[in-house]
Structures are given as structure tokens and as C-alpha cells.
Amino acid sequence: MDEKIGKEEKLGSILMINGPVVRAAGLSRFAMRELVQVGELGLTGEILQMDGDEGVIQVYEDTTGIQPGEPVKGLGRPLSVCLGPGLIGHIIDGIGRPLDRLMEKEGGFLSRGTRLDPIDMDRSWEVTPSCKVGDAVSSGMTIASVKETDLIINRVVAPLGVEGEVEYVAAPGFCKTSEPVARVRGTDGKLTSVMMYHYWPVRTPRPYRERLLPDEPLITGQRVIDGLFPISKGGVAAIPGGFGTGKTVTQHQLAKWSDAKVVVYIGCGERGNEMTQVLEEFPSLEDPYSKKPLMQRTILIANTSNMPVAAREASIYTGITIAEYYRDMGYDVAMMADSTSRWAEALRELSGRLGEIPAEEGFPAYLATRLAEFYERAGKVRTFGDKTASISVIGAVSPPGGDFTEPVTRHTKRFIRCFWALDASLAHARHFPAISWMDSYSEYAEEVRDWYHRNVDSSWAALRDEARSILAEDDVVQQTIRLMGEDVLPDSQRLIALTASLLKNGYLQQNSFSDDSFCPPVKGLTILKLILDFHNQARKLVAAGCPLSLIRKMKELMELTHVRELPAGDAAGFESLGKRIRERLEKIGAERLAHEEEEGN
């Protein structure tokens, strides 16, 4: 990883050390944001400020024991991540080091200054060329394909700016990562080697040809999301919630079951036991779409709370760069950032050590700008290879005390279009996902409506609106019940409360330890139809004078509450329950009418 500029190394020396922030002299030949090695141990760092011959360096490793006077070596490039086959199924840290391979090399604890590319340069891959000598290629065109896992084909594409004629292409068969797969003679006569891997600066967005409208939903298997608050492929969402409300559990569910081809999960400043749970659980999980191990399409980035704070700040940039790499191959990518609040806290600490003037609650004044830059890298695009692909970003936010008015949550809401607010009262009542149906919203519902109508059911939007209307009306009814009791309400409002209870327990709630952990959209809509069909029939009976007490005695109501436990493919079971509910309500109505006629006679 050591690099030289020309024939002479660039060297500076340490002047002062303040935690992860180091001031050094002799940096006049260095560049802003240049990657450096600090001290005799060669700790990885990045230049943040330049003032004449001196500069400030952000160090991504523990600086304990480093002394003034030790050297600073420039590497000639910004903080970059090595991109290539071999990322899928592995765990790396915030600056791109492969933790699983380093553990095999060094044991349980990493030595400071250890550097290793996230991909194995000596590993051989089976290469299938997609072009031949003499072919004309341009930026983004696929040169060769590598089977990275059973689920992911890694496409080696012509680098940006490379256009010309293929002079050499590797023969079909096995090739090392470090060997070129092709050479292209450009229109300027320059010969460029196309490798399986390349480095990309993590803070620089990867370009694309065109941004598209995010009109296809990201199916998550969670009914409260897919049914009420959908997110598009290429969309951005936030999951805010206080301690214990289930942010990480919800992120895990989305990482497990979303229908993206590639999942990038970032544990940014979270507890080590939570990342351990991911590492232990994910390899044993089965992808519901392909029935293959889930890790065959997942990349884990770990920067837990006990790791250096500076590396935490870099981790989300490393994650989004990897996501863009797979997007450029034509894949839909889902990226989970857990959590952006810990990332913002890292910004705050580094800003304080740099002596910058603090803004709200001590956060730097550029917090909103950094959040905007991060979320803007999501989106549905047309790549230079003329493929349609997307990155969906879902960031967890951890507001202290569940206060959604604190700066990180407030600024995040400016840049996202899908807000899944977690409710502590739902979490304490063991209602999961604990997403509040009153405080959450999605601006993607209108954009994905046509997709749902074509691929699921043309009544999706109408059913969604009706369910949300009942839940909103129930919120008012519940306030009256808490003040005065249910007995003072007319049957029409008590029916609203009954139907809302069925929606909450039979539709919105899911058990992550059962087969209902993943619910296809068709099954979710079928459950919603059953509940709303019951409501509409019961409402007609109540309007005709039928007491709600007779309807509440239906044994089918208990079945309706647990209908979510039916397998997704059991169409006969759903149809049978719907038929029995209709017949029971018709019978109640007929008996009530007969009783009224007897009284009239």
C-alpha cells in the first residue's frame, strides 16, 4: 500500500497530538485530503487542513504512544477503498481493511498500522471475457465477468474515460486478481490495462449517465412498510427512535429480506454485541428469493463504538462507495447505516478537537451539508454501461431520549422522503416492527402506485388510504376511551376501534421468529382486504341497527387476528376465512332482521 510520488518520498514530521487529530510540519508538498502514514507505526490518516507548511491530520487508528518528531509519509492519493471481486460475504472496517482475513492473520486483536487490501490479490477467479481483440469499447462496457458468488456476477467494466480498441483480453479460465483481464488502446494511442480491481476515493461520488424516477418499490417483507409506507428502489429513508425501540432489529429485518441484489450493512458506532449477532446470524439465514445463503449477497462494514472515532466518520463513505461500485454493474443495492447519529457524534468530536466553532448542541455547522452529500448518493440511475440500477439508503437515527427535534433527526428529515418513526410505547408493548402509523410517512407511495397496481393488485392505493383513515380515526377514538371509557361511544366508533385493533394485531404486527418474518406483498394485501371487507360489511350492519356486541361474538375474529400465520401460498385458506366471515355477518344480519320482524308483529 506504500506509494511514492515520482522518485522521492514526501515526508513531514509530527508537531502535536490531540487524540485522533495530529498537527504536522513539512507538508507543503502534500495535498488536501491526501492519505498519509503517521508515525513509526505507519498509522493511516488523512489531511484535513493545510496552513502553509503545516497541516492537520485525522488519524483512523489509536494514536497512543506516538510522539512529536515522528515522520509523516504521503501516499499520493485520497482515502480510497479497493474495489473488486471478493467483497461479498466478508466484513471490513470503516477504512476498508478486511477484518475476517486480518483475524486469521493476527488473532483476536489488530496491530496498529496493519494494512491489507479488502480483496485477496492472490486469489484466482474464473474469468469469462465479454469481448474479443479488435472490439471497440467505451466507458462502462463490460469487458469480462467473474462469478463472485452463486448470486452475484462481478462485471469488470471499462474504466471511466477509457475508449478505444481491445488489444488483449484474457482467455477464458482462471486469472489472479492482480493480473490484467484486458488492455485497451485509446483513441489517443495510450494503452490502458483493465484490472479486476481498482481504487476509488470514498468521498467522491461515482458518476452515472442519467438519474431516473424511483418508480419501483423496494420490497422489504414488512407489511407496515410495503403496505403503508413504501420506499422506492433508489429511495432514502430514516428510522429514528429512542433506546430500545428496535432500530437495529428493524435494520436487520430490512437487510435480511429486502429484494435488493446486494446489501451493504454498516455498523457505525453501534455496540459490538449487535455486530456479533449479525455475524453469527446472517451466515445461517436463507435468502427468501434464491434460497441461497444470505451472505452471498451481503457485505458487512463494522466500526463499533470501541473502535477509533475517526474511522467511524469514514465508514459510511466507504459503505456508499462500495454500494456505488455494485450499482455500476447494474445491481439494485440496499445500504443500511446503523446509525447516522453515531456518525454525527464522530463529526462533533473531531470538529471539537479541530477547534471549530460549534453550532446546535455542539455539532459542526456543516452537519446538514454532510448529511445531504451522503443521502444524495442514493438514487435510481442509468449507468454508463446502459443498465438501470439503484442504491436505496436506509439510515437509523438515535435521538437522545427519543427527541425527534434534535439536530441530526431534524436535518435528516430535510433530505429523506420516507420516515419510519419508531414508537417507544409500541416497543414496550412488544409490538414489532414498532413503526408508528401516526408519525411515519412516505412520499414514494404515489410513485410506486402504478407498479403495485400492475404487479400486485389494482386496489392497493385505495386499501392503503382506507386503512390509514381508520387508524387515524381510531387515534381520536382512543383518546375518548382513555378519558371516558368505551361505553359512552356509539357502535360506529366502537367498530372503528375494533377494526383498528385487527389492523394493528393482524396486519401491522409481525413475528420475526416465525415464517411471518417475511411477508410477500400479495399476502399482505390479502390480509388487508380481509380486514377491510369485514369492516365494510360490519359497518352496514351497525348502520342498520345491529348491535356491535353480536358482531364481536364472532369466533372468526380470532382467526382474522391470526390470519398472518397462514402460509403465503395458502390461497384456499385465505379464501375460506373470507367466505366464512361473509356468511357469518350475513347470518347475523338475517337473524337481526327476523328478530325485528317478530317484535313488529
C-alpha positions as CSV (number, residue, x, y, z in Angstrom):
1,M,0.0,0.0,0.0
2,D,3.0,2.3,0.3
3,E,3.2,4.6,-2.7
4,K,5.8,7.1,-3.9
5,I,5.4,10.3,-5.9
6,G,7.9,10.4,-8.6
7,K,11.3,9.2,-7.4
8,E,11.2,10.8,-4.0
9,E,9.0,10.1,-0.9
10,K,7.1,13.0,0.6
11,L,7.9,13.3,4.3
12,G,6.7,15.5,7.1
13,S,7.0,15.4,10.9
14,I,4.6,15.4,13.8
15,L,4.3,18.6,15.9
16,M,1.4,17.9,18.2
17,I,-1.0,15.1,19.0
18,N,-4.6,15.6,20.3
19,G,-6.3,12.2,20.3
20,P,-7.1,11.3,16.7
21,V,-6.0,14.7,15.5
22,V,-2.4,15.3,14.7
23,R,-0.6,18.5,13.6
24,A,2.4,18.1,11.4
25,A,5.0,20.3,9.6
26,G,6.8,19.8,6.3
27,L,3.6,19.2,4.4
28,S,4.0,21.9,1.7
29,R,4.2,19.2,-1.0
30,F,1.2,17.3,0.3
31,A,-2.4,17.8,-0.9
32,M,-5.7,18.3,0.9
33,R,-7.4,15.0,1.7
34,E,-4.3,13.1,0.9
35,L,-3.8,9.7,2.6
36,V,-0.8,9.6,4.9
37,Q,1.0,7.2,7.2
38,V,1.6,8.7,10.6
39,G,4.5,7.9,13.0
40,E,6.9,5.0,13.1
41,L,3.9,2.6,13.1
42,G,2.5,4.0,9.9
43,L,-0.9,4.7,11.2
44,T,-3.5,5.5,8.5
45,G,-4.5,9.2,8.4
46,E,-6.0,11.9,6.1
47,I,-5.0,15.6,5.8
48,L,-8.0,17.8,6.8
49,Q,-6.4,21.3,6.9
50,M,-3.4,23.0,5.3
51,D,-1.8,26.2,6.5
52,G,1.4,26.9,4.7
53,D,3.9,24.3,5.7
54,E,1.8,22.9,8.5
55,G,-1.4,20.8,8.4
56,V,-3.9,18.9,10.5
57,I,-4.3,15.1,10.0
58,Q,-7.2,12.9,11.0
59,V,-5.8,9.6,12.1
60,Y,-8.0,6.5,11.8
61,E,-6.2,4.4,14.4
62,D,-5.3,4.8,18.1
63,T,-2.5,7.4,18.5
64,T,-1.4,6.2,21.9
65,G,2.4,6.2,22.2
66,I,3.0,8.3,19.0
67,Q,5.5,11.2,19.7
68,P,6.3,14.6,18.2
69,G,9.1,14.3,15.7
70,E,8.0,11.0,14.2
71,P,7.6,11.0,10.4
72,V,4.5,11.5,8.3
73,K,4.6,9.9,4.9
74,G,2.4,10.9,2.0
75,L,0.8,8.2,-0.2
76,G,-0.3,10.5,-3.1
77,R,-4.0,9.7,-3.2
78,P,-7.1,10.4,-1.1
79,L,-8.7,8.0,1.3
80,S,-9.7,5.2,-1.1
81,V,-11.2,1.7,-1.0
82,C,-10.0,-1.1,-3.1
83,L,-13.0,-2.4,-5.2
84,G,-13.1,-5.8,-6.9
85,P,-14.4,-9.4,-6.6
86,G,-14.2,-10.8,-3.1
87,L,-16.0,-8.1,-1.1
88,I,-19.3,-10.0,-1.0
89,G,-19.7,-12.2,2.1
90,H,-16.9,-10.5,4.0
91,I,-16.6,-8.0,6.8
92,I,-14.4,-4.9,6.6
93,D,-13.8,-1.9,8.8
94,G,-14.5,1.8,8.1
95,I,-11.2,2.3,6.2
96,G,-11.5,-0.8,4.1
97,R,-9.4,-3.4,6.0
98,P,-10.7,-7.0,5.8
99,L,-11.4,-7.8,9.5
100,D,-12.0,-11.5,8.8
101,R,-8.7,-12.0,7.0
102,L,-6.8,-9.9,9.5
103,M,-8.2,-12.0,12.3
104,E,-6.9,-15.1,10.6
105,K,-3.5,-13.4,10.3
106,E,-3.2,-11.7,13.7
107,G,-5.6,-13.4,16.0
108,G,-8.2,-11.6,18.2
109,F,-6.7,-8.0,18.2
110,L,-5.4,-5.9,15.3
111,S,-1.9,-4.4,15.5
112,R,-1.8,-0.7,14.8
113,G,-0.5,0.2,11.4
114,T,-1.7,-3.1,9.9
115,R,-2.7,-2.6,6.2
116,L,-4.3,-5.2,4.0
117,D,-6.5,-4.8,0.9
118,P,-10.1,-5.8,1.4
119,I,-9.8,-8.2,-1.6
120,D,-7.2,-11.0,-1.9
121,M,-4.8,-10.1,-4.7
122,D,-3.5,-13.7,-5.0
123,R,-6.9,-15.3,-5.3
124,S,-7.8,-16.8,-8.7
125,W,-11.2,-16.2,-10.3
126,E,-12.8,-17.9,-13.2
127,V,-13.0,-15.2,-15.9
128,T,-15.4,-15.1,-18.8
129,P,-14.5,-12.5,-21.4
130,S,-17.3,-10.4,-22.8
131,C,-15.3,-9.0,-25.8
132,K,-12.5,-10.1,-28.2
133,V,-9.4,-8.5,-29.6
134,G,-10.3,-5.8,-32.1
135,D,-13.6,-4.8,-30.4
136,A,-14.4,-1.2,-29.7
137,V,-15.2,-0.4,-26.1
138,S,-16.2,2.7,-24.2
139,S,-16.6,3.7,-20.5
140,G,-18.9,1.3,-18.6
141,M,-18.9,-1.5,-21.1
142,T,-18.5,-5.0,-19.6
143,I,-15.0,-6.4,-20.5
144,A,-15.3,-9.7,-18.6
145,S,-17.4,-11.4,-15.9
146,V,-16.3,-13.1,-12.7
147,K,-18.6,-15.3,-10.6
148,E,-18.1,-13.7,-7.2
149,T,-20.8,-15.9,-5.5
150,D,-23.7,-18.0,-6.7
151,L,-25.9,-14.9,-6.6
152,I,-23.5,-12.2,-7.8
153,I,-21.7,-12.0,-11.1
154,N,-18.9,-9.3,-10.8
155,R,-18.7,-7.4,-14.1
156,V,-15.3,-6.0,-14.9
157,V,-16.1,-2.8,-16.9
158,A,-14.0,-0.3,-18.9
159,P,-12.9,2.5,-16.5
160,L,-14.3,6.0,-16.9
161,G,-12.6,7.8,-19.7
162,V,-11.3,4.7,-21.4
163,E,-12.4,4.4,-25.0
164,G,-10.7,2.6,-27.8
165,E,-9.9,-0.8,-29.3
166,V,-9.2,-4.0,-27.3
167,E,-5.6,-5.2,-28.0
168,Y,-5.6,-8.0,-25.4
169,V,-8.2,-10.0,-23.5
170,A,-7.6,-12.8,-21.0
171,A,-8.5,-16.3,-22.3
172,P,-11.5,-18.0,-20.6
173,G,-10.3,-19.6,-17.4
174,F,-8.8,-18.8,-14.0
175,C,-6.9,-15.5,-13.5
176,K,-5.5,-13.9,-10.4
177,T,-7.0,-10.7,-9.1
178,S,-3.7,-8.8,-9.7
179,E,-3.5,-9.8,-13.4
180,P,-5.0,-7.7,-16.1
181,V,-8.1,-9.1,-17.9
182,A,-7.7,-6.8,-20.9
183,R,-5.7,-4.0,-22.5
184,V,-7.3,-1.2,-24.4
185,R,-5.6,1.1,-26.9
186,G,-7.3,4.5,-26.5
187,T,-8.0,7.0,-29.2
188,D,-5.0,9.0,-28.0
189,G,-2.8,5.9,-28.5
190,K,-2.4,5.3,-24.8
191,L,-2.5,1.6,-23.7
192,T,-4.6,1.0,-20.6
193,S,-4.7,-2.2,-18.6
194,V,-8.1,-3.2,-17.3
195,M,-7.8,-4.9,-14.0
196,M,-10.4,-6.8,-11.9
197,Y,-9.8,-4.2,-9.1
198,H,-9.3,-0.5,-8.8
199,Y,-9.1,2.2,-6.0
200,W,-11.8,4.8,-5.7
201,P,-11.8,7.9,-3.3
202,V,-14.6,7.3,-0.8
203,R,-15.6,10.9,-0.6
204,T,-16.1,11.3,-4.4
205,P,-19.4,10.0,-5.8
206,R,-19.1,7.6,-8.7
207,P,-20.6,9.1,-11.9
208,Y,-23.5,7.8,-13.9
209,R,-25.2,8.6,-17.2
210,E,-28.7,9.7,-16.0
211,R,-30.8,9.9,-12.9
212,L,-34.2,8.2,-13.2
213,L,-37.5,8.4,-11.4
214,P,-37.7,5.9,-8.5
215,D,-40.9,4.3,-9.5
216,E,-40.3,0.7,-8.3
217,P,-40.7,-0.3,-4.7
218,L,-38.0,-1.9,-2.6
219,I,-39.9,-4.9,-1.2
220,T,-38.9,-5.4,2.4
221,G,-41.3,-8.2,3.5
222,Q,-42.6,-5.9,6.3
223,R,-46.3,-5.1,5.9
224,V,-46.2,-1.8,7.7
225,I,-43.6,-0.6,5.2
226,D,-44.7,-2.3,2.0
227,G,-48.4,-1.7,2.6
228,L,-48.5,1.7,4.3
229,F,-45.1,3.5,4.0
230,P,-43.2,2.1,1.0
231,I,-39.8,3.0,-0.1
232,S,-38.6,3.0,-3.8
233,K,-35.6,1.4,-5.2
234,G,-33.2,4.3,-5.2
235,G,-35.1,6.0,-2.3
236,V,-33.8,7.3,1.0
237,A,-35.4,6.6,4.4
238,A,-34.7,7.2,8.1
239,I,-35.6,5.1,11.1
240,P,-35.5,7.3,14.2
241,G,-36.2,6.0,17.6
242,G,-35.0,6.2,21.2
243,F,-33.1,3.4,23.0
244,G,-34.8,0.0,22.9
245,T,-37.4,0.9,20.2
246,G,-36.0,-1.6,17.7
247,K,-33.9,0.4,15.3
248,T,-31.2,-2.3,14.9
249,V,-33.8,-5.1,14.8
250,T,-35.7,-3.3,12.0
251,Q,-32.4,-2.7,10.1
252,H,-31.6,-6.4,10.4
253,Q,-35.0,-7.3,9.1
254,L,-34.6,-5.0,6.1
255,A,-31.1,-6.3,5.4
256,K,-32.3,-9.9,5.5
257,W,-35.4,-9.6,3.4
258,S,-35.2,-6.6,1.1
259,D,-35.3,-7.7,-2.6
260,A,-32.1,-5.7,-3.5
261,K,-29.5,-7.8,-5.2
262,V,-26.7,-6.6,-2.9
263,V,-26.9,-5.5,0.7
264,V,-24.3,-3.3,2.4
265,Y,-24.8,-3.2,6.1
266,I,-22.8,-0.6,8.1
267,G,-22.5,-0.9,11.9
268,C,-21.4,2.7,12.6
269,G,-20.6,3.2,16.3
270,E,-23.0,0.6,17.5
271,R,-22.4,-1.9,20.3
272,G,-20.0,-4.8,19.5
273,N,-22.6,-7.4,20.6
274,E,-25.0,-6.2,17.9
275,M,-22.4,-6.7,15.1
276,T,-21.6,-10.1,16.7
277,Q,-25.3,-11.0,16.4
278,V,-25.2,-10.1,12.7
279,L,-22.0,-12.1,12.1
280,E,-23.5,-15.1,13.8
281,E,-27.0,-14.9,12.4
282,F,-26.5,-13.9,8.7
283,P,-24.4,-16.9,7.6
284,S,-27.2,-19.2,8.7
285,L,-30.0,-17.3,7.0
286,E,-31.6,-18.2,3.7
287,D,-32.3,-15.6,1.1
288,P,-36.1,-15.9,0.5
289,Y,-35.8,-15.1,-3.2
290,S,-33.0,-17.5,-4.2
291,K,-32.9,-20.0,-1.3
292,K,-29.1,-19.5,-1.1
293,P,-27.2,-18.3,2.0
294,L,-27.9,-14.6,2.6
295,M,-24.2,-13.8,2.9
296,Q,-23.8,-14.5,-0.8
297,R,-25.2,-11.0,-1.4
298,T,-24.2,-9.2,1.7
299,I,-21.2,-7.0,2.7
300,L,-20.7,-6.0,6.4
301,I,-18.8,-2.9,7.5
302,A,-18.0,-2.8,11.2
303,N,-17.0,0.2,13.1
304,T,-18.2,-0.5,16.6
305,S,-18.2,2.0,19.5
306,N,-14.9,0.8,20.8
307,M,-13.1,1.5,17.5
308,P,-11.4,4.8,16.8
309,V,-13.9,7.6,16.3
310,A,-12.2,8.9,13.2
311,A,-12.7,5.6,11.3
312,R,-16.4,5.8,12.3
313,E,-16.7,9.1,10.4
314,A,-15.2,7.4,7.3
315,S,-17.2,4.2,7.5
316,I,-20.4,5.5,5.8
317,Y,-18.4,6.9,2.9
318,T,-16.7,3.5,2.5
319,G,-20.1,1.8,2.5
320,I,-21.7,4.1,0.0
321,T,-18.7,3.8,-2.4
322,I,-19.0,0.0,-2.3
323,A,-22.7,0.3,-3.0
324,E,-22.0,2.6,-6.0
325,Y,-19.5,0.0,-7.3
326,Y,-22.1,-2.7,-7.5
327,R,-24.7,-0.2,-8.7
328,D,-22.4,0.5,-11.7
329,M,-22.6,-3.2,-12.6
330,G,-26.4,-2.9,-12.9
331,Y,-27.4,-4.2,-9.5
332,D,-30.1,-2.8,-7.1
333,V,-28.3,-2.2,-3.8
334,A,-29.7,-1.6,-0.3
335,M,-27.5,0.1,2.2
336,M,-28.2,0.1,5.9
337,A,-26.4,2.7,8.0
338,D,-26.8,2.0,11.7
339,S,-26.6,4.7,12.9
340,T,-26.1,8.1,11.4
341,S,-26.3,9.6,14.9
342,R,-23.1,7.9,15.9
343,W,-21.5,9.1,12.7
344,A,-22.6,12.7,13.5
345,E,-21.2,12.3,17.1
346,A,-17.9,11.4,15.5
347,L,-18.1,14.5,13.4
348,R,-18.8,16.5,16.6
349,E,-15.8,15.1,18.4
350,L,-13.4,15.7,15.5
351,S,-14.8,19.2,15.0
352,G,-14.2,20.0,18.7
353,R,-10.6,18.7,18.5
354,L,-10.0,20.9,15.4
355,G,-11.2,23.9,17.4
356,E,-14.1,24.7,15.1
357,I,-17.0,26.9,16.3
358,P,-19.8,24.6,17.3
359,A,-23.4,25.0,16.2
360,E,-26.6,23.4,17.7
361,E,-25.8,21.0,20.6
362,G,-22.1,21.1,19.7
363,F,-22.5,19.7,16.2
364,P,-20.4,21.4,13.5
365,A,-22.2,23.9,11.3
366,Y,-21.6,21.7,8.3
367,L,-23.6,18.8,9.7
368,A,-26.6,19.4,7.3
369,T,-24.3,19.7,4.3
370,R,-22.6,16.3,5.2
371,L,-25.9,14.6,5.6
372,A,-27.1,16.0,2.3
373,E,-24.0,14.9,0.5
374,F,-24.4,11.4,1.9
375,Y,-28.1,10.9,1.1
376,E,-27.7,12.4,-2.4
377,R,-25.5,9.5,-3.4
378,A,-28.6,7.3,-3.3
379,G,-30.9,7.1,-6.4
380,K,-32.1,5.1,-9.4
381,V,-29.8,5.7,-12.3
382,R,-28.8,4.6,-15.8
383,T,-25.2,3.6,-15.7
384,F,-22.5,4.3,-18.4
385,G,-23.0,0.6,-19.3
386,D,-26.6,1.5,-20.1
387,K,-28.0,-0.6,-17.3
388,T,-30.8,0.5,-14.9
389,A,-29.7,0.2,-11.2
390,S,-30.2,1.8,-7.9
391,I,-29.0,2.5,-4.4
392,S,-31.5,2.6,-1.6
393,V,-30.2,4.2,1.6
394,I,-31.9,3.5,5.0
395,G,-30.3,5.3,7.9
396,A,-31.1,4.7,11.6
397,V,-31.1,7.8,13.8
398,S,-30.7,7.6,17.6
399,P,-32.1,10.8,19.0
400,P,-31.2,11.1,22.8
401,G,-34.4,10.4,24.8
402,G,-36.4,9.9,21.6
403,D,-36.4,13.6,20.9
404,F,-37.1,14.0,17.2
405,T,-36.4,17.7,17.3
406,E,-32.7,17.3,17.9
407,P,-30.4,18.4,15.1
408,V,-29.5,15.0,13.4
409,T,-33.1,13.9,13.2
410,R,-34.3,17.3,12.1
411,H,-31.7,17.8,9.4
412,T,-32.2,14.2,8.2
413,K,-35.9,14.8,7.6
414,R,-34.9,17.6,5.2
415,F,-33.1,15.1,2.9
416,I,-35.2,11.9,3.1
417,R,-38.6,11.1,1.6
418,C,-39.5,8.2,3.8
419,F,-39.8,8.5,7.6
420,W,-40.4,5.4,9.7
421,A,-40.8,6.8,13.2
422,L,-40.3,4.2,16.0
423,D,-42.7,4.4,19.0
424,A,-41.4,3.5,22.4
425,S,-44.9,2.6,23.6
426,L,-45.3,0.1,20.8
427,A,-41.9,-1.4,21.6
428,H,-42.7,-1.7,25.3
429,A,-46.0,-3.5,24.3
430,R,-43.9,-5.9,22.3
431,H,-45.4,-4.7,19.0
432,F,-42.8,-5.1,16.3
433,P,-42.0,-3.5,14.0
434,A,-42.6,-0.6,16.3
435,I,-43.2,1.8,13.5
436,S,-45.7,4.4,14.4
437,W,-48.6,4.6,11.9
438,M,-49.4,8.2,13.0
439,D,-45.9,9.8,12.9
440,S,-44.5,8.0,9.8
441,Y,-44.9,9.0,6.2
442,S,-43.7,8.1,2.7
443,E,-43.6,10.4,-0.3
444,Y,-42.9,7.4,-2.6
445,A,-46.4,6.0,-2.4
446,E,-47.6,7.9,-5.4
447,E,-44.5,7.0,-7.5
448,V,-44.8,3.2,-6.8
449,R,-48.6,3.1,-7.1
450,D,-48.6,2.0,-10.8
451,W,-46.1,-0.8,-10.0
452,Y,-48.3,-2.2,-7.2
453,H,-51.4,-1.9,-9.5
454,R,-49.6,-3.8,-12.3
455,N,-47.8,-6.4,-10.2
456,V,-49.9,-6.9,-7.0
457,D,-53.5,-5.6,-7.1
458,S,-55.2,-2.6,-8.6
459,S,-56.9,-1.8,-5.3
460,W,-53.6,-1.3,-3.4
461,A,-53.8,2.5,-3.2
462,A,-57.5,2.5,-2.2
463,L,-57.0,-0.1,0.5
464,R,-53.9,1.7,1.8
465,D,-55.8,5.0,2.1
466,E,-58.8,3.3,3.8
467,A,-56.5,1.6,6.4
468,R,-54.7,4.8,7.2
469,S,-58.0,6.6,7.5
470,I,-59.3,4.0,10.0
471,L,-56.1,4.2,12.0
472,A,-56.2,8.0,12.1
473,E,-59.8,7.9,13.2
474,D,-59.0,5.3,15.9
475,D,-56.4,7.7,17.4
476,V,-59.2,10.2,18.1
477,V,-61.5,7.4,19.4
478,Q,-58.8,6.1,21.8
479,Q,-58.4,9.5,23.3
480,T,-62.1,9.5,24.2
481,I,-61.9,5.9,25.5
482,R,-59.0,6.9,27.8
483,L,-60.9,9.8,29.2
484,M,-64.5,8.5,29.4
485,G,-64.5,4.7,28.7
486,E,-65.7,2.8,25.7
487,D,-69.3,2.5,26.9
488,V,-70.1,6.2,26.1
489,L,-69.2,5.7,22.4
490,P,-71.8,4.9,19.7
491,D,-71.4,1.5,17.9
492,S,-70.0,3.1,14.8
493,Q,-67.0,4.5,16.7
494,R,-66.6,1.2,18.7
495,L,-66.4,-0.6,15.3
496,I,-63.6,1.8,14.3
497,A,-61.7,0.8,17.4
498,L,-62.4,-2.9,16.7
499,T,-61.2,-2.8,13.1
500,A,-58.1,-0.7,14.1
501,S,-57.3,-3.4,16.7
502,L,-57.5,-6.0,13.9
503,L,-55.2,-3.9,11.7
504,K,-52.7,-3.4,14.5
505,N,-52.5,-7.0,15.7
506,G,-53.4,-8.9,12.5
507,Y,-51.7,-6.8,9.8
508,L,-49.1,-4.3,11.2
509,Q,-47.5,-6.7,13.7
510,Q,-45.1,-9.4,12.6
511,N,-43.2,-12.1,14.4
512,S,-39.5,-12.2,13.4
513,F,-39.2,-15.7,14.8
514,S,-41.8,-17.3,12.6
515,D,-42.5,-17.8,8.9
516,D,-44.4,-14.5,9.1
517,S,-41.0,-12.7,9.4
518,F,-41.1,-12.2,5.6
519,C,-44.5,-11.4,4.1
520,P,-44.8,-11.0,0.3
521,P,-46.9,-8.1,-0.9
522,V,-49.6,-10.3,-2.3
523,K,-50.1,-12.0,1.1
524,G,-50.1,-8.6,2.9
525,L,-52.7,-7.2,0.6
526,T,-54.9,-10.3,1.0
527,I,-54.8,-9.8,4.8
528,L,-55.6,-6.1,4.4
529,K,-58.6,-7.0,2.1
530,L,-60.0,-9.5,4.6
531,I,-59.9,-7.0,7.5
532,L,-61.4,-4.1,5.5
533,D,-64.0,-6.3,3.9
534,F,-65.1,-7.3,7.4
535,H,-65.2,-3.6,8.4
536,N,-67.3,-2.5,5.5
537,Q,-69.8,-5.4,6.0
538,A,-70.0,-4.8,9.7
539,R,-70.4,-1.1,9.2
540,K,-73.5,-1.7,7.1
541,L,-75.0,-3.9,9.8
542,V,-74.2,-1.4,12.5
543,A,-75.8,1.4,10.4
544,A,-78.9,-0.8,10.0
545,G,-79.2,-1.0,13.8
546,C,-77.4,-4.3,14.5
547,P,-75.6,-4.2,17.9
548,L,-71.9,-4.4,17.7
549,S,-72.0,-6.9,20.6
550,L,-73.4,-9.5,18.2
551,I,-70.5,-9.0,15.8
552,R,-67.9,-9.1,18.5
553,K,-69.0,-12.6,19.4
554,M,-67.9,-14.0,16.0
555,K,-65.3,-16.7,16.5
556,E,-63.9,-15.8,13.1
557,L,-62.5,-12.5,14.6
558,M,-59.9,-14.5,16.5
559,E,-58.9,-16.3,13.2
560,L,-58.7,-12.9,11.5
561,T,-56.3,-11.7,14.1
562,H,-54.0,-14.7,13.5
563,V,-54.5,-14.9,9.7
564,R,-51.0,-13.7,9.2
565,E,-49.8,-17.1,10.4
566,L,-51.2,-18.8,7.2
567,P,-48.5,-19.6,4.6
568,A,-48.2,-17.1,1.7
569,G,-49.2,-19.8,-0.8
570,D,-52.3,-20.9,1.1
571,A,-54.8,-19.1,-1.2
572,A,-57.5,-21.6,-0.2
573,G,-57.1,-20.8,3.5
574,F,-57.5,-17.0,3.0
575,E,-60.5,-17.5,0.7
576,S,-62.1,-19.9,3.1
577,L,-61.8,-17.5,6.0
578,G,-63.2,-14.6,3.9
579,K,-66.1,-16.7,2.9
580,R,-66.9,-17.8,6.5
581,I,-66.7,-14.1,7.7
582,R,-69.2,-13.0,5.0
583,E,-71.6,-15.9,5.7
584,R,-71.4,-15.2,9.5
585,L,-72.1,-11.5,9.0
586,E,-75.0,-12.3,6.6
587,K,-76.4,-14.7,9.2
588,I,-76.1,-12.1,11.9
589,G,-77.9,-9.6,9.7
590,A,-80.7,-12.1,8.8
591,E,-81.2,-13.1,12.4
592,R,-81.4,-9.5,13.5
593,L,-83.9,-8.7,10.7
594,A,-86.0,-11.7,11.7
595,H,-85.9,-10.6,15.4
596,E,-87.1,-7.1,14.4
597,E,-90.0,-8.5,12.3
598,E,-91.1,-10.7,15.3
599,E,-91.1,-7.7,17.6
600,G,-93.1,-5.7,15.0
601,N,-95.7,-8.4,14.8
